[in-house]
Amino acid sequence: MRFLDRRKRDDSGRRENLVFGAGIVGNLLALEAFRALLGLPAAASGRVIVFDFMESTSKKHVVLRKLWCSACFATKAKVEATT
């Protein structure tokens, strides 16, 4: 809030969007849980979605996979151990 106070201008029209932020995030999480229960791929799979409620915008950023990362590339032994 200090950031908003230092700006010295009226942002009341933009701050209204912050109230709905919790509901939007909750609905998106519920959608992802529903998709997981149905066995569908996640909508944000391989991406990070950033919501800016002050500007009412969203951006999608692709997550790059690293060949040496064990979380990015499951090995055959790792897959067999989990099943």
ChimeraX attribute file (.defattr): number of C-alpha atoms within 10 A of each C-alpha:
attribute: neighborCount
match mode: 1-to-1
recipient: residues
	/A:1	5
	/A:2	6
	/A:3	7
	/A:4	11
	/A:5	10
	/A:6	8
	/A:7	9
	/A:8	8
	/A:9	8
	/A:10	10
	/A:11	12
	/A:12	8
	/A:13	8
	/A:14	12
	/A:15	14
	/A:16	12
	/A:17	14
	/A:18	14
	/A:19	10
	/A:20	11
	/A:21	16
	/A:22	10
	/A:23	11
	/A:24	12
	/A:25	12
	/A:26	11
	/A:27	12
	/A:28	13
	/A:29	12
	/A:30	12
	/A:31	14
	/A:32	17
	/A:33	14
	/A:34	13
	/A:35	14
	/A:36	12
	/A:37	9
	/A:38	9
	/A:39	9
	/A:40	11
	/A:41	10
	/A:42	14
	/A:43	12
	/A:44	12
	/A:45	10
	/A:46	14
	/A:47	14
	/A:48	12
	/A:49	14
	/A:50	11
	/A:51	15
	/A:52	13
	/A:53	16
	/A:54	14
	/A:55	11
	/A:56	11
	/A:57	9
	/A:58	10
	/A:59	11
	/A:60	12
	/A:61	11
	/A:62	12
	/A:63	11
	/A:64	9
	/A:65	11
	/A:66	10
	/A:67	9
	/A:68	8
	/A:69	9
	/A:70	10
	/A:71	10
	/A:72	13
	/A:73	12
	/A:74	11
	/A:75	11
	/A:76	8
	/A:77	8
	/A:78	11
	/A:79	9
	/A:80	9
	/A:81	8
	/A:82	6
	/A:83	5
